[in-house]
Amino acid sequence: MGIIGTILLIAFVFICVLLVLLVLAQNEEGSSGIMGSGASVAFGSHSANILTKTTCVLVVLFFVTAIGLAVLNKKPAVKADLSGAAQAVEKTAEQATSSEWWKEESK
């Protein structure tokens, strides 16, 4: 994975933890959230806008790092030469179509 992959993985885990904590801190309708009734006071009067914007930024970073990790950990496509296998299959097919296949094996 290399050094870039390790740094990206650490950033991904950090973003995931922040995102979970931020979602838990948000005050939903009727519930007090993780911070209790003082959640709106702690972040000021514009707490919904700040929390919403921060959540959007973290979600975008989450997807960017997830796609980056997927691209870095992608295995390269194997380009195998199948001409030898094709010749072996043709030879087997020719032997199977011959009417005296049992004589060829005993040689």
C-alpha positions in Angstrom: 0.0 0.0 0.0 2.9 2.3 0.6 3.3 5.5 2.7 0.5 7.4 0.8 -2.0 4.6 1.4 -1.1 4.5 5.1 -1.6 8.2 5.4 -4.8 8.1 3.5 -6.0 5.2 5.7 -5.2 7.1 8.9 -7.0 10.2 7.6 -10.0 8.0 6.6 -10.3 6.6 10.1 -9.9 10.0 11.6 -12.7 11.4 9.3 -15.0 8.5 10.2 -14.6 9.1 14.0 -15.2 12.9 13.5 -18.2 12.2 11.4 -19.7 9.9 14.0 -19.1 12.3 16.8 -20.5 15.2 14.8 -23.7 13.3 14.0 -24.1 12.4 17.6 -23.6 16.0 18.7 -26.4 17.3 16.5 -29.6 18.2 18.1 -32.6 16.5 16.4 -36.2 17.5 16.8 -37.3 16.7 20.4 -34.1 14.9 21.5 -31.3 16.5 23.4 -28.4 14.9 21.5 -25.2 13.8 23.2 -24.4 17.2 24.6 -27.7 17.6 26.4 -29.8 20.7 26.3 -26.8 23.0 26.0 -25.8 21.9 22.5 -27.3 25.0 20.9 -25.7 27.3 23.4 -22.3 25.7 23.1 -22.1 26.4 19.3 -23.9 29.7 19.3 -27.1 30.8 17.7 -26.0 29.5 14.2 -25.2 26.0 15.5 -27.4 24.3 12.9 -25.7 26.0 10.0 -22.2 25.3 11.4 -22.9 21.7 12.2 -24.6 21.1 8.9 -21.8 22.6 6.9 -19.2 20.7 8.9 -21.1 17.5 8.3 -21.3 18.1 4.6 -17.5 18.7 4.4 -16.8 15.6 6.4 -19.1 13.5 4.2 -17.3 14.8 1.1 -13.9 14.0 2.6 -15.2 10.6 3.6 -16.2 9.7 0.0 -13.0 11.2 -1.4 -10.8 9.2 0.9 -12.8 6.0 0.4 -12.5 6.3 -3.4 -8.8 7.2 -3.0 -8.2 4.0 -0.9 -10.1 1.9 -3.4 -8.0 3.2 -6.3 -4.7 2.7 -4.4 -5.6 -0.8 -3.4 -6.8 -1.9 -6.8 -4.9 -4.8 -8.2 -3.6 -4.5 -11.7 -5.3 -6.5 -14.5 -3.4 -9.6 -15.4 -2.7 -9.9 -19.1 -1.9 -13.5 -19.6 -1.0 -15.0 -23.0 -3.7 -17.5 -23.7 -2.4 -18.8 -27.0 -0.8 -21.9 -25.4 -4.0 -22.8 -23.6 -5.9 -22.3 -26.9 -3.6 -24.7 -28.7 -4.0 -27.3 -26.0 -7.7 -27.1 -26.2 -7.7 -27.4 -30.0 -5.4 -30.4 -29.7 -7.7 -32.0 -27.1 -10.7 -31.3 -29.3 -9.0 -32.9 -32.3 -8.2 -36.0 -30.2 -11.8 -36.2 -28.9 -13.3 -36.1 -32.4 -11.1 -38.8 -33.8 -12.7 -42.3 -33.8 -9.5 -44.0 -32.6 -8.7 -42.0 -29.5 -8.0 -45.1 -27.4 -5.1 -46.1 -29.6 -3.4 -42.8 -29.3 -3.3 -42.9 -25.4 -1.6 -46.4 -25.4 1.4 -45.2 -27.4 
